[in-house]
Amino acid sequence: MNKLYFALSIMVFCISSCFSYSVPSQDGGLPDLLPPTSPVRFRLPIPGESIMQDFIIGMDLSNNAENAPDWSCLSSLGVNFPYCYSGHSGTDFILVNGWDGMDKGVPVYATADGVVIAVDDSNYDRCSLDLSFQISCNGNEIVSNFITIQHSNNIYTSYLHIRKHSARVSPGEEVKCGQIIAEVGSSGESAWPHLHFGVYEDNTPRDPYMGWWVGIGENRLPVEECR
């Protein structure tokens, strides 16, 4: 995949809206995107060597109106588009090896101990850009595969765009931090294989990479080990 196509993919990918559990605030704007009040120390959701480290798309912390331009976003690192986009309620980890990496199988890990509450891995998983630069799932419905896990203190994590039929867990199952729960895919509103990792507290999106519990590093990401 050439760099021009990838760049165009990312542009459309940023504009596309991800599957989300976010709840609008009472004034009609975006929810207050803050660190969880009771921090859960998350590990990385996929292997570090599989992540495009210099192009992680973070949450939008600007609290702009829902219809604000994509470039008006602000991430926890203080950077703007394309390292975030307006209204983005999670963190996107893009596979450095793209489709080849996806086809070989890149594991998705539970980022903390918890209980699985929802799973759907039945949807087409090779969605990308068509010639008109729109998201296409080759005639299939544009729906994301996902897993949702409940943790302590009303904290939930969601893992979106996972590979079809890759889920290794079921609703009601207890999982441990670091346990493989699925593989990275490109299902739903996705232009390139990646994982959308979301954290929610009482149905409100939170940024897990803002607090003191985050691992020290250039991208302020957590370590690959459970803590």
C-alpha positions in Angstrom: 0.0 0.0 0.0 1.6 3.2 -1.1 2.0 6.2 1.2 -0.4 8.4 -0.8 -3.2 5.9 -0.4 -2.4 5.5 3.2 -2.5 9.3 3.8 -5.8 9.5 2.0 -7.1 6.6 4.0 -6.2 8.3 7.3 -7.9 11.5 6.2 -11.2 9.7 5.5 -10.7 7.5 8.6 -10.4 10.7 10.7 -13.6 12.1 9.2 -15.5 8.9 9.6 -17.4 8.5 12.9 -16.4 5.5 15.0 -18.9 3.2 16.8 -19.3 4.9 20.1 -21.1 4.6 23.5 -20.7 8.3 24.2 -23.6 10.3 25.7 -24.2 13.9 24.7 -24.0 16.4 27.5 -27.1 18.4 28.5 -26.1 21.5 26.6 -25.8 19.5 23.4 -22.0 19.5 23.2 -19.6 16.6 23.6 -19.2 14.9 27.0 -16.5 16.2 29.4 -13.5 14.1 28.3 -11.5 13.7 31.5 -9.4 11.0 33.2 -11.4 8.4 35.1 -12.0 9.5 38.7 -10.9 6.1 39.9 -7.9 5.2 37.8 -7.6 1.7 36.4 -4.0 1.1 35.2 -4.4 -0.2 31.7 -1.7 -2.0 29.7 -1.4 -1.5 26.0 -4.3 -3.3 24.2 -2.1 -4.6 21.3 1.6 -5.4 21.1 3.8 -2.3 21.0 5.8 -3.5 18.0 2.5 -3.7 16.0 1.6 0.0 16.6 2.4 2.8 14.2 4.0 4.7 17.1 4.4 8.0 15.4 0.8 8.2 14.3 -1.5 7.3 17.3 -4.9 9.1 17.0 -6.0 10.3 20.4 -9.1 11.6 22.0 -10.5 15.0 21.3 -10.3 17.0 24.6 -11.4 20.3 23.1 -15.1 20.0 24.1 -16.0 21.7 20.9 -19.5 21.5 19.5 -20.4 18.1 17.9 -20.3 19.5 14.4 -16.9 21.3 14.8 -14.3 20.9 12.0 -12.1 17.8 12.4 -9.0 20.0 12.7 -10.3 21.9 15.7 -9.5 18.9 18.0 -7.0 18.8 20.9 -5.4 15.6 22.2 -4.0 15.0 25.7 -0.5 15.6 24.2 -1.6 19.1 23.2 -1.5 18.3 19.5 -4.2 18.8 16.8 -5.4 17.1 13.6 -4.5 14.5 12.3 -3.3 13.2 15.7 -7.0 13.6 16.8 -10.2 14.7 15.2 -13.2 16.5 16.5 -15.5 14.3 18.6 -13.1 11.3 18.7 -13.9 9.5 21.9 -11.1 6.9 22.1 -7.6 6.1 21.0 -6.8 4.5 17.7 -3.8 2.2 17.4 -3.0 1.7 13.7 -1.2 -1.4 12.6 2.3 -0.6 11.3 2.2 -3.5 8.8 -1.4 -2.8 7.6 -3.2 -5.6 5.9 -0.2 -8.0 6.0 -0.1 -7.6 9.8 -3.8 -8.1 10.1 -3.7 -11.3 8.0 -0.9 -12.7 10.1 -3.0 -12.0 13.2 -2.3 -9.3 15.8 -3.7 -10.1 19.2 -6.0 -7.7 21.2 -5.4 -7.9 25.0 -7.7 -7.2 27.9 -6.2 -4.1 29.3 -7.2 -4.9 32.9 -9.1 -7.5 34.9 -12.8 -7.5 34.3 -15.9 -9.2 33.0 -17.0 -9.4 29.4 -20.4 -7.9 28.9 -20.8 -7.7 25.1 -19.3 -9.4 22.0 -20.0 -9.1 18.3 -17.5 -10.5 15.8 -19.9 -11.5 13.1 -19.3 -8.6 10.7 -17.2 -8.2 7.6 -13.7 -7.1 8.5 -11.9 -5.8 5.4 -13.5 -2.4 5.1 -11.4 0.3 3.4 -11.6 3.2 1.0 -13.3 2.9 -2.4 -12.3 4.8 -5.5 -14.5 7.8 -4.3 -12.7 7.8 -1.0 -15.7 6.6 1.0 -15.7 3.8 3.5 -16.7 0.6 1.8 -17.2 -2.9 3.1 -17.6 -4.4 -0.3 -21.3 -4.5 -0.3 -21.6 -5.7 3.3 -23.2 -3.6 6.1 -20.8 -1.1 7.7 -20.9 -2.4 11.3 -18.0 -2.7 13.7 -17.1 -5.9 15.5 -16.4 -5.2 19.2 -15.9 -6.4 22.7 -16.9 -4.5 25.9 -15.4 -5.3 29.3 -16.6 -4.1 32.7 -13.9 -3.3 35.2 -14.0 -2.0 38.8 -15.4 1.4 39.8 -17.9 1.5 36.9 -15.1 1.6 34.4 -15.7 0.0 31.0 -13.4 -0.6 28.0 -14.4 -1.2 24.4 -12.3 -2.7 21.6 -13.6 -1.9 18.2 -13.0 -2.9 14.5 -11.8 -6.4 15.6 -11.4 -9.2 13.1 -14.3 -11.3 12.1 -14.7 -14.5 14.1 -11.6 -13.7 16.2 -13.3 -13.2 19.6 -11.9 -15.6 22.2 -14.3 -14.6 25.0 -18.0 -14.6 25.6 -20.4 -12.4 27.6 -20.2 -13.2 31.3 -16.7 -14.5 31.1 -14.1 -13.2 33.6 -10.9 -12.1 31.9 -7.4 -11.2 33.3 -5.2 -8.3 32.2 -3.1 -9.4 29.3 -5.4 -12.2 28.2 -5.9 -12.4 24.4 -9.5 -11.6 23.7 -9.5 -11.1 19.8 -7.4 -9.9 16.8 -7.1 -6.5 15.2 -9.3 -6.1 12.1 -10.9 -3.4 9.9 -14.6 -3.8 10.4 -17.1 -1.0 10.4 -16.1 2.7 9.8 -12.4 1.8 9.2 -10.1 2.6 6.3 -7.1 0.7 7.6 -6.5 -2.2 10.1 -6.5 -0.7 13.5 -7.9 -1.0 17.0 -10.2 1.7 18.5 -9.7 1.5 22.3 -12.3 3.4 24.4 -12.6 3.9 28.1 -16.0 4.8 29.7 -17.0 5.7 33.2 -20.8 5.5 33.8 -21.3 5.7 30.0 -19.1 8.8 29.7 -15.9 8.6 27.6 -12.7 9.2 29.5 -9.1 9.5 28.3 -7.0 6.9 30.1 -3.7 8.5 28.9 -4.0 11.7 30.9 -3.3 10.6 34.4 -0.3 9.8 36.7 -0.9 6.1 36.1 0.2 6.3 32.5 3.5 4.8 31.6 6.4 7.2 30.9 7.3 7.5 27.3 7.3 9.7 24.2 3.6 9.0 23.5 2.6 8.8 27.2 1.3 5.3 26.6 1.1 2.5 29.2 3.6 -0.3 29.3 2.9 -3.7 27.7 2.9 -5.5 31.1 0.0 -5.6 33.5 0.6 -3.6 36.7 
